[in-house]
């Protein structure tokens, strides 16, 4: 566990943020990445997202802070992250991708770092914005989201040794696989719920009749 959060692993994270292409290359070919740090970044992303929804100024935020449930949102973010990684892994297995599942987790997790930083900065900056200055808030978020998307694109391209065109096709198929998995998951949950309700109704009926 200590190795997952060693100083060298943290240095590799910051190196990857500043040099995405080289950083992801060394993560894939010399195993310098950390799954632990990647998962920690997912949790921090969830917390920064909830903090932004709950504490951003009313000038840029119309969400009721009392309606924000950090634990529920964290569960949703982590689940979506895992489904995204599994979707990409399943697609790239069929398209001769060289990346392992752990490489995908690291690539996507590390790409969340700039989004986390800018989301926290945007939340803080929103407290000092006057009316009609919402553009500054939006610019901060756009910069983080844009850089995070670029990092994710480069990361997937490097860990699978793909060209840019093949990476874009893979990401499109990944999103398609993600929606299919979510759809099947919802069907399964609905089926289990119906079976449970049916069994419970039979049990209740038997109890009343006896």
C-alpha positions as a printed Julia matrix, in Angstrom:
210×3 Matrix{Float64}:
   0.0     0.0     0.0
   2.82    2.42    0.83
   4.33    1.79   -2.59
   1.08    2.96   -4.22
   1.43    6.36   -2.51
   5.22    6.71   -2.51
   6.96    9.98   -3.35
   7.97    8.65   -6.78
   4.35    7.81   -7.61
   3.24   11.35   -6.69
   6.09   12.81   -8.76
   4.94   10.72  -11.7
   1.43   12.13  -11.33
   2.64   15.74  -11.52
   5.02   14.86  -14.35
   2.15   13.28  -16.27
  -0.02   16.37  -15.75
   2.73   18.63  -17.14
   3.97   16.16  -19.8
   0.98   13.91  -20.65
   2.51   12.11  -23.63
   5.79   11.17  -21.94
   4.15   10.57  -18.57
   1.61    8.07  -19.88
   4.29    6.37  -21.96
   6.39    5.64  -18.88
   3.31    4.59  -16.93
   2.54    1.97  -19.55
   6.05    0.72  -20.3
   7.78    1.07  -16.91
   4.77    0.66  -14.6
   5.32    4.02  -12.89
   1.64    4.76  -12.31
  -0.42    4.13   -9.19
  -3.92    2.67   -9.15
  -4.27    3.88   -5.56
  -3.6     7.5    -6.5
  -5.94    7.2    -9.5
  -8.78    5.96   -7.28
  -8.02    8.66   -4.71
  -8.34   11.26   -7.47
 -11.75    9.83   -8.39
 -12.9    10.3    -4.78
 -11.43   13.83   -4.69
 -13.18   14.62   -7.97
 -16.47   13.51   -6.45
 -15.88   15.66   -3.35
 -14.89   18.72   -5.41
 -17.98   18.22   -7.58
 -20.24   18.06   -4.53
 -18.46   21.04   -2.96
 -18.97   23.05   -6.13
 -22.68   22.24   -6.2
 -23.11   23.01   -2.52
 -20.85   26.02   -1.98
 -20.5    27.86   -5.28
 -21.98   31.36   -5.13
 -25.67   31.77   -5.92
 -24.61   33.98   -8.83
 -23.35   30.94  -10.74
 -25.17   28.16   -8.92
 -28.9    27.54   -8.63
 -28.62   24.21   -6.78
 -30.15   23.96   -3.33
 -27.21   23.06   -1.02
 -29.52   20.95    1.15
 -30.29   18.75   -1.84
 -26.61   17.8    -2.29
 -25.79   14.33   -0.94
 -22.02   13.83   -1.12
 -22.11   10.1    -0.35
 -24.7     9.36   -3.04
 -22.81   11.43   -5.58
 -19.52    9.75   -4.63
 -21.07    6.32   -5.16
 -22.42    7.42   -8.55
 -19.09    8.91   -9.67
 -17.05    5.87   -8.62
 -19.53    3.49  -10.26
 -19.54    5.51  -13.49
 -15.72    5.62  -13.44
 -15.47    1.84  -13.07
 -18.03    1.22  -15.82
 -16.14    3.62  -18.12
 -12.85    1.81  -17.51
 -14.4    -1.62  -18.03
 -16.14   -0.38  -21.21
 -12.86    0.9   -22.63
 -11.04   -2.29  -21.68
 -13.71   -4.49  -23.29
 -13.66   -2.44  -26.51
  -9.88   -2.24  -26.78
  -9.54   -5.99  -26.19
 -11.39   -6.42  -29.48
  -9.29   -3.75  -31.22
  -5.81   -5.03  -30.35
  -5.26   -2.52  -27.55
  -2.07   -3.04  -25.55
  -3.28   -1.4   -22.32
  -4.23   -3.38  -19.24
  -7.26   -2.53  -17.13
  -4.97   -0.95  -14.49
  -3.41    1.25  -17.19
  -6.85    2.48  -18.21
  -7.78    3.2   -14.57
  -4.59    5.22  -14.15
  -5.02    7.06  -17.47
  -8.58    8.16  -16.7
  -7.92    8.8   -13.0
  -4.89   11.01  -13.62
  -6.85   13.01  -16.2
  -9.2    14.12  -13.4
  -6.45   16.05  -11.61
  -6.74   19.33  -13.59
 -10.53   19.14  -13.33
 -10.31   18.8    -9.54
  -7.95   21.78   -9.24
  -9.99   24.08  -11.47
 -13.29   23.04   -9.87
 -11.96   24.0    -6.43
 -10.56   27.26   -7.81
 -13.85   28.04   -9.54
 -15.8    27.39   -6.33
 -13.52   29.75   -4.39
 -13.52   32.37   -7.16
 -17.32   32.34   -7.31
 -17.43   33.83   -3.82
 -15.76   37.01   -5.11
 -17.64   37.43   -8.38
 -20.16   40.18   -8.92
 -23.21   39.91  -11.14
 -22.4    39.71  -14.88
 -18.95   38.22  -14.1
 -20.04   34.61  -14.44
 -17.83   34.26  -17.54
 -14.7    34.1   -15.37
 -16.19   31.18  -13.47
 -17.08   29.37  -16.7
 -13.61   29.98  -18.18
 -11.91   28.35  -15.18
 -14.11   25.27  -15.47
 -13.7    25.05  -19.25
  -9.89   25.17  -18.93
  -9.92   22.29  -16.44
 -12.39   20.2   -18.42
 -10.54   20.84  -21.68
  -7.13   19.93  -20.27
  -8.58   16.87  -18.54
 -10.15   15.71  -21.81
  -6.84   16.19  -23.64
  -5.01   14.21  -20.95
  -7.56   11.4   -21.19
  -7.24   11.31  -24.97
  -3.45   11.17  -24.82
  -3.55    8.62  -22.02
  -5.81    6.2   -23.91
  -3.74    6.7   -27.05
  -0.46    5.95  -25.25
  -1.5     2.97  -23.13
  -3.06    1.22  -26.12
  -0.45    2.38  -28.65
  -3.16    3.76  -30.95
  -3.17    6.48  -33.56
  -5.3     9.57  -32.92
  -7.99    8.41  -35.33
  -8.24    4.95  -33.79
  -8.33    6.48  -30.32
 -11.3     8.67  -31.24
 -13.14    5.68  -32.7
 -12.34    3.69  -29.55
 -13.67    6.44  -27.28
 -16.9     6.59  -29.28
 -17.32    2.81  -28.98
 -16.43    3.07  -25.28
 -19.3     5.51  -24.71
 -21.6     3.19  -26.65
 -20.51    0.23  -24.51
 -20.97    2.32  -21.36
 -24.59    3.11  -22.26
 -25.23   -0.56  -23.07
 -23.81   -1.69  -19.71
 -25.87    0.92  -17.85
 -29.01   -0.1   -19.77
 -28.47   -3.8   -19.02
 -27.71   -2.96  -15.39
 -30.95   -1.01  -15.03
 -32.87   -3.89  -16.63
 -31.26   -6.32  -14.2
 -32.09   -4.13  -11.21
 -35.68   -3.76  -12.42
 -35.97   -7.54  -12.94
 -34.58   -8.3    -9.48
 -36.94   -5.74   -7.96
 -39.96   -7.3    -9.67
 -38.96  -10.83   -8.64
 -38.46   -9.65   -5.05
 -41.84   -7.88   -4.98
 -43.52  -10.95   -6.47
 -41.93  -13.24   -3.89
 -42.75  -10.83   -1.07
 -46.39  -10.61   -2.15
 -46.66  -14.43   -2.2
 -45.04  -14.63    1.24
 -47.41  -11.97    2.6
 -50.42  -13.76    1.12
 -49.37  -17.07    2.68
 -48.85  -15.45    6.08
 -52.31  -13.87    6.03
 -53.99  -17.08    4.88
 -52.4   -19.18    7.6
